[in-house]
Amino acid sequence: MTRQYTAKTNFTAGEVTPQLLGRGDLRAWENGATELTNVVLHPTGGVSRRAGLHFLAEMPGPARLLSFEFNTQQIYLLVLSDFRLDVYQDGELIAGDIQAPWWRSILFELTWVQSADTLFVAHPEMRTQLVTRTGAGAWSIDPMEFSNDGFHQQIPHHKFADRAVTLEPSGTDGTITVTASAPLFESDHVGVAFRMRGGEFRPQTITSATEVEADVTIPLDSADGTRDWTEAAFSNVRGWPGVVGFHQNRLVLGGSRDLPNHIWLSQTSDIFNFDLDEGLPDEAIHFSLLSDQVNAIRGLLSMAELQIFTSGGEWVVTGDPLTPESAQVRRQTEVGSRGDRFVPPRRVDGASVFVSWTGDSLREFVVTEAGRGFETNDLTLLADHMVTDVIDIAFDESNRLLYAVLGDGTWATLTQFRDERVTAWTRHETQGTVKAVAVVRDFVYMLVERGLTHLLEVFEAGLNTDSALTGERDTPTDTWTGLDHLEGETVAVVADGHVRARQTVEDGQIVLDEAVAEIEAGLPYTHVVAPMPPLARSALGTGYTVRVRLIEAAFRLRDTAELRVDTGAGPEPVPFHAYDDNLLNMPVTPVTGDQHVRALGWQDNGTKPLWRIVGDAPVPFTLLSATTETKVND
């Protein structure tokens, strides 16, 4: 029999798919794990128990979470819910229950972009809205208005009817009757601008599908009928822009209901003016994405070029500066973006990350090494078992973590360093279902459905429970209130630096067995770390089917207050101190150094790891590396 020593110095491949259990030749095997739950990966390779979630407020129902950054000091979280807007700053509500025009069924298809003190919010069934910060704690919501030159509104126009359909006016000015050669007009056409014969009219009365009474706003050149006419591209009849963005000082609109593959760019520095005029360099631009199928536009991202994400592929618009003459539109890849909800593409480490059409993978859209175009890379290739049905993403730049909320209520985080070839996923869960995520500078907010309520919570370093409340009292007390949102739940408690027995919330409070001055109380969660199965070396070579026995494992820890290791007989505590290994009522005293665990028994199943770390105590945990001594049956 042979003794072998194996050092696992990092987890930089993250949790990998079980489909790799036969690929011990890959670097992902050496640096990966079979399970990483409720831990975050450090760039240096170690893992730590994730931060807990601090409870902020109860929300009225499902919502979208948006970041709004006016300047470095004035940064806000916007919560969009059913006919409502709430604004938070530094975790405090500063403007609440503002009446809004969006409704519940379209919340998850809303798109948005910010410019200075204004947020543009769009949906094909809703007129584009402007959410404006008008002062400290003062916010307004108004419909977007296109510029008006004194004669007409500078809104894009398009002919939606068949090319053969004609319009014939009864006159050239004042109130006229306009007759269409085929059914055209609907009740919502009242007030919609039509252009023909060098003029413009707006229907006031819909007599029938082929006839209207209209007011002429710009006199027509002639009263002769013509098929050369257009109507406003955006209206209640034709739908409104589905996506909004900014690029080179132009407002970008696209993906309307009836023109899903069209893009409009405003005039330069005149963002509400979409008149094409003579095609001068600073004038508006309009084009459609032409391919073998209609590619509905699902997202926009302004990089060195304008990136357009559609249901069928990824496009770029180049031109520096971008003008009607210099604009070049090319499709680069054919992955497609999720179509049943809007998940905004994000800038991550110099690339654009977006959710694929199926929702089951995250792709990065990046310039090829040759620099002659773009390619997409599957960031979830080695974690396809974990990252499925992605419903929201956000990037925490300060910690280099990409959050992906999944349809089953869990979430995953990606640590990526492209130059070092680090792409590592870890999974996370809580007692509830996560619905949305937003990163607001250094704060990461989540909307969590717990029971029948939707709660707004924020990650907070130093917390080790979820939906938690903390408190301090000058005079110690055994009764702590404010836990109404966790009524009937069993909570973990850390009080005066000691882990206490778990308590059940009754009437919004818990009662401890002694008075304390400081407390953290919240829902417990469990962290799990499990390496890849052993790849043993014997006289017959290296393989998975060789019988292996773990003799000892040494875990190098940093600032860790509890360690429980399962070597085959269930998780057992590893005592750090001379006193009893029961953590209850003991001071939370983190240790740094190596902890050794002895084990017995042979491992016959080559698909299982030799050890697992499992812990649900509300205390810090960091694993830097692990070294195992094993015996191999030759």
N, C-alpha and C positions, 0 to 999 in steps of 0.2 A: 504494500500500500504506500501511496505517495502523498506527502503533505505539500500543499500549495498555498501561496500567499497572493492575494489579489487586492489591489488598491483601487477603489472607485473615487477618483479625485474630483469629479464634477457630474452635473446633470444637464449639461448644455444641449442635449438633444431632446430634453423634455420627456413627457409621457408619449410613448410611441404605440402605434397600432399593433394589435396582436398578430397581424399578418406578417410582422417582421420576426416572429419567433423562430423562424428557420434561417435567419440571415445574420448569423454571428460574425460574418466577415465584414459587416458594415460598421462604420464609425458610430452610427446611431445606436448600435448595440452596446458598445463600450460606454457611451456617454448618456444613454437613455435610461428609461425607467418603465416598469409595467404599470405603475400608478403614482401619480402626484396629485393629490387632492387637497385643496385649501392651503396650498403653499405657493409662494412666489419664488421665481428663480433669480438669483443674483448674477450679474454679468461675470463674476469670478467663478461661478459654477455651483455654489452652495444653494440651499433652499431654506426659506423661513416660513413659519406659520403666517398666513395672511393677516392683515389688520382687520379688526372688527368693524361693524357698521353702527354708527351713532344715529339714533332716531331723531328726526327733525320735526315731521308733521304728518298728519293724516290727510291724504288727498281725496277729492270727491270721486275719483274713479280712474280709469285708464288715462294715460297722458304721454306726451312726448317731452323729453328733457333736452334743452338747448343751451349752449353756452353763448353769452353775449359779453364781449369785451370792448368797452368804450375807450378805456386807456388802462395803463398798468395799475392804477389805483381803483378804478371803478369797473369791477368785473361782476357779472350777474349770472344767475341760473334762471332761465325762463321755463315755466311749466305750462304747457299747452294742454288743456283738457276740454271737455264738452262745453262749448260756448263760454270758455273761461280762460283767463291768463293770470298766473301768479308769478311774482318776481321775488327772488331771494338774493341776498348779498351776505357773504360770509356766514351762511347757514341761517340767517334771520330773514323772515318775511318782511319786505319793505313796501310791497304793493300787492294787494290780494283781491281776488274775485273781480277782476276787470272783465267786463262783458266783451266777448269776442264773437266773430262771425263763423268760425269753424265749428264743426259738429263731430260727434263721436265716431261715426262710420267712416270719416275721411281722415281722421287723426294720423293714421300710420302711412298715409300716402302724401301728407304734406311735405313740401320741400321748402328750403329757406336759404338765404344768404344775407350776410350783414355788411353794411357800409356805414362807417362812422357811428352815428347815433340812431340808425334805422335798420330794422330787420325786415327783409322782404319775405313774405310767406305766400306760397303758391299752391294751387291745386286746380286740375282741369275743370272742376265743377264750381269753383269759387273765384270770384274776382280777386286778383292779387292784392294782398293787404300789406300795409306799412305799419309796423310796430315801432313807435318812436319814443325814445327817452327824452322827455322834455325838461327834466330837472331831477334833482335828488328825490327819489321816491315817486316821481311823476311820470306816467306812461300813457300813451294814447294809441289807438288802433283806428286807421282810416284806410279806405280803398285807394289804391294807386290810381292816379290820374295821369294820362299822357299829356304832353305839352300841347299848347294851342297857340298858333301864330297869329291869332286874331281873326282868321278865316276858317280854319278847320283844325280838328284834333289830329296830332301827328302820331297816329296809330297805324300799325301795319295793316295792309289790305290784301284780300285774296278773292278770287272767283271760285266759289265752292260748287256752283251749278255746272252742268254740262256746257261745253264750249259753245254749243249751238243756241243756248237759251239767250233770248234778247230781252231788253227792257226798252219800253217806249213811253216817254213822258208826254203829258198833255201840254206842257209849256216849259219855259226856261227859267222862271223865277216865281217867287211867292209860293202859294199853295197849289200843288199840282196833283194830278192822278198819274200813277205809274203802273203800267201793265206789263206783266211778264208773259212770255210765250209758253211757259210751262209752270206747273205748281212750284212755288218758291217761298212765299212769305209765311211766317209763323207769328203767333201772337207776341213772342218775345222780340220780334224785329222792331217794335216801337222804339224810336230813338237811336237805332243803329245807323251809322253813317254808310251811305252808298256813294260811289264815285262813278261818273260817266260824263262824256262829252265835256271834259275840262271843268266840271262842276261837282257839286255834292248835294245830296238831299237826305233827309231823315224821315222815315215813315212815322206818321202820327196816328193813323187809323188803319187797321188791317181789314179791308173790305172782304177779301177772299184770299185764297192761296195764290192767286194770280194778279191781285189788284190792291193797291194801297193809296191812301191820301197822304201826301208828304209835304214837308216844308223844305224849300230850297235854301240851303245855307251858303252855297257859292253858286252864282248863276251858271246855267249850262250854256254851251256854245250853240246848241241846236236842239230842237224838239224831235229830231228823227230817232227812230229806234236803232239800237246797236247791241251787238253781242260783246262789245268791249266795255265791260263794267266790272266793278269789284265791290265787295262789302268789307267792313271791319273784320280783321282776322280773329279778334277776340270779342266775345259777347256771350250772353246767356244762351243764344241759339247755337253758336259754334264752339263754345267752350273757352276756357281761359288757359294761360300758360301753365304747363305742368311742372316745369323746372325753371329755376332762376340762378343767375351767377353774375360775376363780374370778370372782365378780361380787358386789359389795356385801356382802362378808363371808359369802358363801354358796359352798359347793362345788357346781359344776355338773357333772352327768353326762348323757351323751346318746349316741345312736347305737348302742344295743346290737344284737346280731345279730338278735334276733327282734322288736325294737321300734326299727328304725333311724331313725324320725322323731320319737322321743320325747325330751323334756328333763325332767330333775329338778333342782331346786335345794334344797339342804339348808336346815335352819332357820338363822336368822341367828346367826353366831358359834358355832354348834354343828354343825360341818361334817360330822360323821358321822351326824347324825340326819336322816332323811328321812321321818319320820312327818308325814302331812298334818294329823292331828288335826282341829281345828275351823276351820281356815283363818284363824287369828289373824295379825296383821301379821308376826310374826317366825317363823311356822311354814313348813314346807316347801311347795314349789310344784311342780306337775307339769302338763305340757301336751304335746300333740302338734302338729306342724306340718301343718295340713290344707290340701291344695291338690288340683289335678287329678291329681297323681301322688304317689307316696311319695318324699319328699325325704330320702334318707339323709344324716344329719348328718356332715360331714367336718371341721369345725373350729369353734372358738370364740375370740372375742376380746372382752375387756372394755374398753370405751371409756366414754364418757358413758352409753352404752346397751350391752346385751349383744348382740353381733353373732354371728349363727349362719350358718355357711357350709355349704351342703348340695350334694348332687349336682345339684340342679335350680335353685337360686337362692340369694339372699342375704336374710336376715331380720334384723330387729332386735326386741329385747324392751325396752320402755320402762317406766318407773315409778320415781319418785324420792320416797321410797324404794320399792324394788321389794317388793311384798307380794302375797299371793294375790289380793287384790281389785284392786290397781292395775295389775297386769301386763297389758300390751297387746302382742300379737304380730302383726307385719305383715311380709309379704314386700315387699321393695323393688325388687329387680332379679332377672333370670332368666338369669344366666350359668352358674352351677354351678361347683363345685370338683372338682379331679382326684379320681377315685374309686379308682384302682388302687394308690395309695400316699398316705401322709400327707405333705403339704408344708405346714408351719405358716404361717398368715397372719401378716404382720409389720406393725408400726406404722412408717410411713415418712412423715415430714414432715406429720404430722397426719392421714394417711389410713391405711387398711388395704389392704395389698397381698396379693393371693392369686393362685394359679395356676388358670387356667380348667379346665373339665372336660376339654378335649382335651389339656391340658398344653402347648399351643403358644402361649400368650399369658399375660402378667401383667396383671392388672387392679387398679386402685385403686378402692376402695369409699369414697366420700366424700360428705359432705353437699352437696346442691345449692346453687347460689348463692342461691336464694330461701330456703334453710334449712327447707324443708318436707318433706324426705325425702332419700333417698340416690340416687346414680347411680354407675355404673361407667364408668371411662375405660380405654381400651386403651393401656397404656404401651409396648406393642411394635408399635404401628401402623406406625411408620416403620422398624422393624427386624425385620419378620416373617421375613426371610430368615435371620436370625441366631439369634433366640430361639425355639427349638423344643424340645419334649420336656423341659420344665423338671422336674427331679427333686429339687431342693433349693434353698432360698433363705435368705439371712441378710443382715442390715443392719448395716453398720459406721457407727454414728452419728457417731463422731469425724471420719471422712473423708467422710461423706455418700455412701457407696457401697453399693449393693444388689448382692449377689452372687447370680447365678443359675447353678446347675450344670445342665448339659444332658446329655441321654441319650447323646450321642456322645462324652462324656468331656471336652469343652471347657467353658468357662464364659464368661459375659458379665457385665459390670458396668454398672450404671446410675447416672449422676450426675443427681440431680433437685433442682431448686429451683423449686417451683411458682410462687412470687410472681414470679420472673424468667422463667418459662416455659421453663426449661431441662430437657429430658428427653433425655439423651444416652447412647447405648449404645456400648460397645467390646467387642471379642471377645478371648478369651485361650485359649492352648493351651500344653501342656507335653508332654514325651516320656512319655506315659502317659495314663490316663483318670482324670479326677477323679470321685469317687463321692459326696462329701459335703462340706459346709462348715459352719462354726460361727464366730460372732463372740463372743469372750469378752473383754468390755471393750475393750482396745486391741489384742488379738491376734486374727488371722484364721487359723483352722486349716482344713486340707484333708486329706481322705483320698484318696490317689492310688494307683491300681493301676498298678504299673510291672512289666512282665513277669508273673511269677506271684505277686508279693507285693503286699500292701497296706501302704502307708507313711503314717504320720502326719507331716505337715509343717506349718510355720507361716510366714506371710509375715514377712520381716524387712527393714526399711529398710536400705539400704546393700548388700544382696546383689543380684547380677545373674545368678545361676544358680539352677537348681532342684535340689531334693533335695540341697542343698549342705551341706558341712561346712566349718567354719573352724577355724583353729588358730594358736596362737602358741607359740614355743619361745625359751627364753633362749639356747640354743645352736643356731645355724642347722643345718638338716639337709636332705638332698635326698630323703629317704624319708618319706612321709606315709601313715599307716594310718587305719583306721576307715571305709573306703569299701566294706565288704562288701556293702551294699545296692545298690551300683552295679557289681557285678562284671561285667566284660566290656564295660562302657559307656565311651564316649569322653567325657571331661569337659573343660570349659573351666577354665582356671586363672588366677587372679590372685595373684601372690606378691610380697611386699615392694613393693606398689604398682605392679607391672608386669604387663601381660598376657603370659602365657607360651604356648608351644605346647601344643596339646591333648594329653592323655594318655589312654591306655587303662588301666582299672583291672584289675590282675591280683593275685590273692590278697589282695584287699581293700586294695591300696595303689597309689600311684603313685610313680615315681622321676623327679625333675627333673634337669636337666643341671647344676644347681648348688645349693648349700645355701642355704636361705632361712629366715627367722625367722617369717614370717607368711604365711598362705595362705587362699584361698577356692577350693574345687574343687566343681564341680557340673555338672549337665546344662545345655548352652547352650539358649537360646531366642531367637527372632527377633522383633523389633518392626518393624511396618510402619505407615507413615502415607502415605495417598494422598488428595488432595483430590477434589472433584467435577470432572468434565470442564469444559473452558473454555466459557464462554458468551460468544461473541465478538460484537462490534458492528461492523457494516460499513455501507456506503452503502445496502445493501438492508434494513438493520434488524438486530435481535439474533436470533441463532439458534445451532443446534448444528452445522449442516452447512458453515459457513464454514471454509475452510482456515486453519489457525493455525500459526505457528512460534514456539516458545519461544526467545527471545533470551537472557534471563538470569533467574535466580531468586535472590532474596536471602532467606536463612533466618535469622530472629532466634532465637538459641539462648541457653539459660541453663544453666550448669554441665553442659556436654556435652563428653564426651571423644572421641566419634567420630561422624562424619557420612558416610553413604554415600547417594548420590542416583542414581536411575535416571531419565534423561531420554529413554529409548528404546533405549539400547544396553546395558542392564544396569547394576546398581549399581556406582558408581565412588566411591572414597574422596575426600573433600574434605580436603586437608592443612590442618591448623591451624597448623603450625609450619614452620620452615625446614628441619627434617630430613626424612628419608624418610617417605612417607606410610604405611609399614608399621608397624602399631601394636605388633607383637610386640617384647617386651623394652624397650619404651619406657615411661616413667613415665605413669601415668594422671593427666593434668593437665587437668581440665575447664576449658573456656573459656566466656565469656559475650560475646555480641555478634553481629554480622551476618557470615554467610558467603555468598559469591557463587558461583554456578555458571553457566557459559556452556553453551549448547546449540546444536545444529545440526539441521536437518531439519524438514519440514512435518508437521503432524498432520492426517490426513484422517479419522480415526475419531473422531467426536464423542462417543463413549461412553467414551473413555479419558482419564485425567488426564494433564496435561502433565509431572508429575513424581511420583516415589514415593521415600520414604525407607525404606531396608531396612537393618537392622543386627542382627548377632548377637554382637557383641563384648560381653563381660561388663563393661560400663562404663556410667556414667550418660548419659542423653539427655533433654533437654527442648526442645521446640519451642514458641515463643511465638506466632510469626506467620510468614507467608511472603508476599513480594511478587514478582510476576512481570511481566516486560516481554515483550510478545508483538508479533508482526507479523501483521496480518490481510490476507488476500488479498481485495481488493475486487472 
